[in-house]
């Protein structure tokens, strides 16, 4: 158990709909990352938040957005869903700095499997 | 930009065989290197990491050495078990951008 939790575990919805995926980072971790895993694209970085602020963006579609709340949990919002958005969405967290030494170790949640019909 | 190239799978081995999964990388800075493992139906688990050249990461009998001269981080295990069957991902984190860049993953199946 990594300490990162994600809900829901599975989500089935229809094209054109909007969904929200939720992530709670490990206790004490300030950074949250979202990744998409699909058969054709592999594992791709979507977006990073650090202590409530957006820090880096990857291959995230304009239909997708995210935020990190004051309690450090994060939500990924996916709208106008298409069949191709079906994938496993992972959240990861890192402390950003451990004992004064920079670390990049990210700990992953179990993922949310999104199926768009 | 950054990229990671992994050995194509799938790889099928008999129990107690020696395992090598090749991984090479391209990065603009001085990246940290990682191996993650994904068991069926589960998320990614950190297997081992190395943060600077010549560092050796090790865990559960797996090892990988950060080779800057060959830009490689090959995963090895001397004697695999059936329970090692999983997908293995090599990844890097560039110092300036914290996100992970992953390889395509290598499916390993170990037969009894």
Boltz contact constraints between the chains, C-beta under 6 A:
constraints:
  - contact:
      token1: [A, 42]
      token2: [B, 104]
      max_distance: 6.0
  - contact:
      token1: [A, 43]
      token2: [B, 102]
      max_distance: 6.0
  - contact:
      token1: [A, 45]
      token2: [B, 99]
      max_distance: 6.0
  - contact:
      token1: [A, 48]
      token2: [B, 99]
      max_distance: 6.0
  - contact:
      token1: [A, 56]
      token2: [B, 97]
      max_distance: 6.0
  - contact:
      token1: [A, 56]
      token2: [B, 99]
      max_distance: 6.0
  - contact:
      token1: [A, 58]
      token2: [B, 99]
      max_distance: 6.0
  - contact:
      token1: [A, 104]
      token2: [B, 32]
      max_distance: 6.0
  - contact:
      token1: [A, 104]
      token2: [B, 93]
      max_distance: 6.0
  - contact:
      token1: [A, 104]
      token2: [B, 98]
      max_distance: 6.0
  - contact:
      token1: [A, 108]
      token2: [B, 43]
      max_distance: 6.0
  - contact:
      token1: [A, 108]
      token2: [B, 44]
      max_distance: 6.0
  - contact:
      token1: [A, 109]
      token2: [B, 43]
      max_distance: 6.0
  - contact:
      token1: [A, 110]
      token2: [B, 43]
      max_distance: 6.0
  - contact:
      token1: [A, 111]
      token2: [B, 43]
      max_distance: 6.0
